[in-house]
Amino acid sequence: MAQSTGGEEKGFSFDDIFVHVGIILRQTRLVVLAGCLVITGGLIYYCYARPVYEAKSQVKCVYVADPVDKQRAFKERPGWLALRENLPSERIGGLAAKRLGIDMGFRSIKKHFIRRVHVYKERSAENLNDDLVRVEVLGYTPDIVEKWSEALLEEFKVDRLNKRNAKAEVEISKGESELKIAAENIARLKQEKIELEERLNYNRLEEEMRTLRNLPRMLNENHERLELMVGILAQLNKKEMDVLQRFSLLSSYEDSALKMGQMVQMQPRPGTSQLQTGALQSAPLVVVTPDNVKKDHKAWIDIYQNANALRKEYDEKRAIFLPGHPSMLQLQNRLEKVERELNQHYESAYASFLLSHSNTDNEGKRLRDQMPRYKEVTRNFGEAKRSMDHIDNKVKDYQKRHDKLRDKVEQVRLSHSIDPFLEISYQGLVGVSDGSIVPNKGKLLIYCMGGALLLGIGLAYFMEYMDSSVKTPENLETELQIHGLGLVPELPSNVDGDSLGVHEEFPMFKESFRVIRTNLILRQDDHEQSQVIMISSSMPQEGKSLNSLELARSFAELGERTLLLDADLRRGKQTRKIVGKKKSGLADFLDGNGQVEPIPFEDNLDFLPSGRFSAQAIESLGGQTFSALMMGFRLQYDRIIVDGPPLLGLPDVFMMKESLDGMVVIVSAGHTVFPQIRLAISQIKNSRIPIFGFILNRVSFRTGGRYYRYYYRNYEYYQQSKVTEGFLPEQTS
């Protein structure tokens, strides 16, 4: 039923303002009551509030930034921050009170004398080191308020000095004591180290360890050298090798371990038997001679080359001369001499190699004999070293602690000797209130008006939020998924809603039922038939009787022959309103007490009263008698409007469902709650009765949402016929 506006509205429109104003207007009494309560509270406060006085003082605070961060020692805030932290404190406040002769606790002081102390920095300081600090004091006694800032500042300076002295004395004393303990521990550990060195003979172990440290490496080198020499001897023992190969093999090894005059035990020559060398006896000792030590490795090469040259010359001359020729004999003698000299060189080199082999073997035995001692010294030295290192580490730890304590003591002494506050001086009062500043009439009035407005609006929205009643057709359509047929405006409180002529005084009231009638006719395509229409509501007192009557009148005005049937056999409010008293009607017919005949009421409109109440008649609503009666009325009338009883708690409507074409549900705006109408619609759907839609009754166009504003804006349009009473003069016969 909502009309399209041709596009979505954006932003905050006048319609939204109208919605919120409507919410407040609906809760006018609550808003006024809340405002009265707030204003009353403000009046009581004004009458009984204790007067408060104010005094403003100025303090000069010259502070030098600390280049070594000494404030860590005393834990002080820099500059004016120290005043902001300490002046309002309980400690300084108590000392200031004693200075002014007030002997009581801080809570009592705040209760009877000083309400609040506020410290802040002024922006008019001449340079970065000069801070002008403003101290504001609020209190209940003017004399105390004016003197309180100066007393606070003096007590703060004295208290700060005492705290710094006490802090420095405690920290220095504590640091020196810890320094002494650390020094004693260092001396004790050093003495323990000396005693441990003497007990473990650490210096001798260290010297011996230094001597034996290379023993594994020397033993490994000796083993490798000995294996090399054994391999050379094995090659020299081969018979197929000539002198040149033997000399080359001996020249590949050079040993400088032999010293002249050294006694070396000879080893047997490889390849010789024990009998030849006399191995049964002990190996002989040989003295190293200069020939063994100083070998000319190139001399044998020259001799070998000379022998080759002589042998070549001898072979050449043998082709010319006989062996007995003098030149041949001379050449043969020279060749034999050279070969003997070459053999002598080889024997000397071989003897030197054997001496070196024997020396290497003896050196290996000596080194292997030292290995047990090496292992023992290594184990003992390792244990002694760990003990000594443990003591050294403890000494280092105590030394670090000693240095830190020394630095800390020096820092405390330096911090105490240099005060970063060069000046803290009281500059006097800069502002004193002539009278009490609390309560302030202007501020109190503003606060009360604002509080009343906020509280009233807040309560109005809270009540709106807590109100679960139906207010707009959009909410109802969304919640129940049924169509709205129209809105019926709320009648003024001085108008009798039960009056039959109410539509004559309020044309808009009558026009709303024309809208409802039109919507019902337009919705006939959605239903097979809409001749018999039941008008009901979830609960009593929701306006179904008045809506039934006005809807029947609207159909009659359209020219349809209409019957208004009062089927509320329990109360019969429609019957009492139209005929004035109970007459025989539907209930009497259902009881079998005679025939029933509708009463002509208006043009094209007849009325059938409910009749006298009878339990038997109610039971007959679902029987054949009522069905036959309704069948006859269908043949006689174009439209039948049935004014039925409420839905919840009564079975009457559902008993008549076979005789009905559909139902229109009356919902009272601001009165019907969602749980009730939700339950009623659920019961209707379960009984398979078609629902044509709902009528939102008693709608207040002045406090409703933007959905209603079309009607409210054009109210004068509907009143025009009443105001002008026509444009043509009434004709006279």
Secondary structure as GFF3:
##gff-version 3
##sequence-region A 1 733
A	DSSP	alpha_helix	14	26	.	.	.	ID=ss1
A	DSSP	alpha_helix	28	48	.	.	.	ID=ss2
A	DSSP	beta_strand	53	63	.	.	.	ID=ss3
A	DSSP	alpha_helix	71	74	.	.	.	ID=ss4
A	DSSP	alpha_helix	80	86	.	.	.	ID=ss5
A	DSSP	alpha_helix	90	99	.	.	.	ID=ss6
A	DSSP	alpha_helix	106	112	.	.	.	ID=ss7
A	DSSP	beta_strand	114	121	.	.	.	ID=ss8
A	DSSP	beta_strand	130	139	.	.	.	ID=ss9
A	DSSP	alpha_helix	142	200	.	.	.	ID=ss10
A	DSSP	alpha_helix	202	212	.	.	.	ID=ss11
A	DSSP	alpha_helix	215	236	.	.	.	ID=ss12
A	DSSP	alpha_helix	243	251	.	.	.	ID=ss13
A	DSSP	beta_strand	263	265	.	.	.	ID=ss14
A	DSSP	alpha_helix	274	277	.	.	.	ID=ss15
A	DSSP	beta_strand	285	287	.	.	.	ID=ss16
A	DSSP	alpha_helix	290	293	.	.	.	ID=ss17
A	DSSP	alpha_helix	299	318	.	.	.	ID=ss18
A	DSSP	alpha_helix	326	417	.	.	.	ID=ss19
A	DSSP	beta_strand	421	432	.	.	.	ID=ss20
A	DSSP	alpha_helix	441	466	.	.	.	ID=ss21
A	DSSP	alpha_helix	473	480	.	.	.	ID=ss22
A	DSSP	beta_strand	484	489	.	.	.	ID=ss23
A	DSSP	alpha_helix	502	505	.	.	.	ID=ss24
A	DSSP	alpha_helix	507	522	.	.	.	ID=ss25
A	DSSP	three_ten_helix	523	526	.	.	.	ID=ss26
A	DSSP	beta_strand	532	537	.	.	.	ID=ss27
A	DSSP	alpha_helix	544	557	.	.	.	ID=ss28
A	DSSP	beta_strand	562	566	.	.	.	ID=ss29
A	DSSP	alpha_helix	573	578	.	.	.	ID=ss30
A	DSSP	alpha_helix	586	591	.	.	.	ID=ss31
A	DSSP	beta_strand	599	602	.	.	.	ID=ss32
A	DSSP	beta_strand	605	608	.	.	.	ID=ss33
A	DSSP	alpha_helix	615	619	.	.	.	ID=ss34
A	DSSP	three_ten_helix	620	622	.	.	.	ID=ss35
A	DSSP	alpha_helix	624	636	.	.	.	ID=ss36
A	DSSP	beta_strand	639	643	.	.	.	ID=ss37
A	DSSP	alpha_helix	652	655	.	.	.	ID=ss38
A	DSSP	three_ten_helix	657	659	.	.	.	ID=ss39
A	DSSP	beta_strand	662	668	.	.	.	ID=ss40
A	DSSP	alpha_helix	674	686	.	.	.	ID=ss41
A	DSSP	beta_strand	691	699	.	.	.	ID=ss42
A	DSSP	three_ten_helix	706	708	.	.	.	ID=ss43
A	DSSP	alpha_helix	709	713	.	.	.	ID=ss44
A	DSSP	alpha_helix	715	724	.	.	.	ID=ss45
###
